[in-house]
């Protein structure tokens, strides 16, 4: 399974200096689905782009500031989050769909048409000869 996903999605990278973006990846029909945890992120700050088969995701979570705010503990990371996925040639970068709900970013990455498995019909030379023979025989035989 790891080999198959590695061939299709390539390697997953996280740029240095960025915060973790936990990711689940699975196949659903003819698409791969990546769900990425981004709780508390402003949806307007999410930026996704693809360049040379590298998909880059960036998002920001801002720290709550104000004169009346006195921090007692602060464990949730703030700042810029980033993650990169190297997409294999068997995926359609033009068909990627992204949706953000309940703190989870969902990317649906479809397989390219040429990468989808397909059945190829095999013709038998014996079948062709039988069909031609039946056509040439008289109807009253």
Secondary structure per residue as TSV (DSSP state, phi and psi in degrees):
chain	resnum	aa	ss	phi	psi
A	1	X	-	360.0	-44.4
A	2	X	H	-60.6	-39.2
A	3	X	H	-64.4	-43.1
A	4	X	H	-63.9	-48.6
A	5	X	H	-65.0	-36.9
A	6	X	H	-62.5	-39.7
A	7	X	H	-68.1	-38.3
A	8	X	H	-82.8	-47.6
A	9	X	H	-95.2	-12.3
A	10	X	-	71.5	-154.8
A	11	X	-	-95.7	153.8
A	12	X	E	-102.5	133.6
A	13	X	E	-127.8	154.3
A	14	X	-	-127.4	118.3
A	15	X	-	-59.5	146.7
A	16	X	T	-62.8	143.5
A	17	X	T	84.2	0.5
A	18	X	-	-103.2	161.7
A	19	X	B	-84.6	158.8
A	20	X	-	-67.2	144.3
A	21	X	-	-127.6	92.3
A	22	X	-	-56.8	136.7
A	23	X	E	-133.5	137.1
A	24	X	E	-113.2	140.9
A	25	X	E	-134.5	130.8
A	26	X	E	-150.6	164.7
A	27	X	E	-102.1	136.7
A	28	X	E	-134.8	101.2
A	29	X	T	66.1	-125.3
A	30	X	T	-97.3	22.2
A	31	X	E	-133.7	156.9
A	32	X	E	-104.6	141.2
A	33	X	E	-121.7	128.6
A	34	X	E	-114.7	125.0
A	35	X	E	-112.3	128.7
A	36	X	E	-125.0	124.7
A	37	X	E	-75.4	121.2
A	38	X	-	-138.6	57.9
A	39	X	T	-66.6	141.0
A	40	X	T	76.1	7.7
A	41	X	-	-87.7	137.0
A	42	X	-	-70.6	121.4
A	43	X	G	-55.0	-29.8
A	44	X	G	-68.3	-19.3
A	45	X	G	-86.9	-7.9
A	46	X	-	-75.6	126.5
A	47	X	E	-127.6	124.8
A	48	X	E	-126.8	127.7
A	49	X	E	-142.3	159.4
A	50	X	E	-125.9	128.6
A	51	X	E	-142.4	125.3
A	52	X	T	49.2	47.8
A	53	X	T	66.2	14.9
A	54	X	E	-108.0	117.5
A	55	X	E	-94.2	124.5
A	56	X	E	-116.3	131.2
A	57	X	E	-117.9	128.5
A	58	X	E	-130.4	144.7
A	59	X	E	-154.1	160.2
A	60	X	E	-129.3	142.0
A	61	X	E	-122.1	120.8
A	62	X	-	-90.1	149.0
A	63	X	-	-79.3	140.6
A	64	X	-	-77.3	122.9
A	65	X	-	-126.5	158.6
A	66	X	-	164.3	164.0
A	67	X	T	-67.0	-30.6
A	68	X	T	-88.5	-1.6
A	69	X	-	-89.7	122.2
A	70	X	-	-125.4	108.1
A	71	X	-	-70.8	132.8
A	72	X	S	-101.3	-38.6
A	73	X	-	-154.3	147.6
A	74	X	-	-142.5	99.8
A	75	X	-	-105.7	-21.3
A	76	X	S	-79.9	128.2
A	77	X	-	-68.5	147.6
A	78	X	-	-125.2	168.0
A	79	X	E	110.2	-150.3
A	80	X	E	-95.4	133.6
A	81	X	E	-110.3	141.0
A	82	X	E	-149.1	148.4
A	83	X	E	-152.0	143.1
A	84	X	E	-124.4	140.7
A	85	X	E	-123.7	130.9
A	86	X	E	-91.4	117.6
A	87	X	-	-89.8	134.4
A	88	X	-	-72.7	165.8
A	89	X	T	-67.1	-17.9
A	90	X	T	-82.6	7.4
A	91	X	B	-111.6	150.6
A	92	X	-	-94.5	102.0
A	93	X	G	-70.4	-22.7
A	94	X	G	-75.4	-18.2
A	95	X	G	-103.7	13.4
A	96	X	-	-68.8	133.9
A	97	X	E	-118.2	138.2
A	98	X	E	-128.0	137.3
A	99	X	E	-142.7	143.7
A	100	X	E	-125.2	122.3
A	101	X	E	-151.5	140.6
A	102	X	T	53.3	35.9
A	103	X	T	79.7	10.3
A	104	X	E	-123.6	127.4
A	105	X	E	-92.4	128.4
A	106	X	E	-116.6	119.2
A	107	X	E	-107.8	129.1
A	108	X	E	-111.2	119.4
A	109	X	E	-116.7	104.6
A	110	X	E	-76.1	152.7
A	111	X	B	-72.9	147.6
A	112	X	-	-69.5	148.4
A	113	X	G	-54.7	-41.8
A	114	X	G	-70.6	-14.6
A	115	X	G	-94.0	-10.5
A	116	X	S	-73.2	140.4
A	117	X	-	-66.8	145.7
A	118	X	-	-145.8	155.5
A	119	X	-	-93.2	135.4
A	120	X	-	-114.3	123.5
A	121	X	-	-76.3	135.2
A	122	X	-	-105.9	124.0
A	123	X	-	-89.8	139.5
A	124	X	-	-100.7	134.5
A	125	X	H	-66.0	-30.0
A	126	X	H	-64.2	-37.2
A	127	X	H	-65.2	-42.3
A	128	X	H	-63.6	-42.8
A	129	X	H	-64.6	-39.8
A	130	X	H	-64.5	-42.2
A	131	X	H	-62.9	-46.3
A	132	X	H	-65.1	-38.4
A	133	X	H	-64.1	-42.7
A	134	X	H	-63.6	-33.9
A	135	X	H	-70.2	-33.5
A	136	X	H	-86.9	-14.9
A	137	X	S	-74.6	145.0
A	138	X	-	-63.9	150.6
A	139	X	T	-67.3	-28.1
A	140	X	T	-92.3	8.6
A	141	X	-	-76.3	360.0
